[in-house]
Amino acid sequence: MEFKTKLSHTRISAFKARRVADLIRGKRAEEALAALRFMPQKASGIIEKLLKSAVANAEQSETPVPLEDLIVKKITVDEGPTWKRFMFRAQGRVYRIRKRTSHITLVLEDSIDA
């Protein structure tokens, strides 16, 4: 059985979040949580919360699945809308600042089904 969780409009660039997502793809949920807990990147905290939410969904489903039986089947990080801001500079110039966002989708699978 699959358990899907999605987080939209996260204030981190997709490029930075993909670095962390690539490290936990295919791992058991316990291992992924342990790895995320000790990573220094900002994205690790965001993805850790998302993974905990997916695990809670699995434990609260009609047929509860314990944490030990879950595997990170798929995790994708897609680019979201970019917020455009301006920073005023000397001599009447303006520099554009792009604040990037991302959409993160996480799919957990029961290891018994795999």
Secondary structure, DSSP 8 states (H G I E B T S, - for coil): -EEEEEEEEESS-HHHHHHHHHHHTTSBHHHHHHHHHT--SHHHHHHHHHHHHHHHHHHTSSS---GGGEEEEEEEEEE---EEEEEE-GGG-EEEEEE--EEEEEEEEETTT-
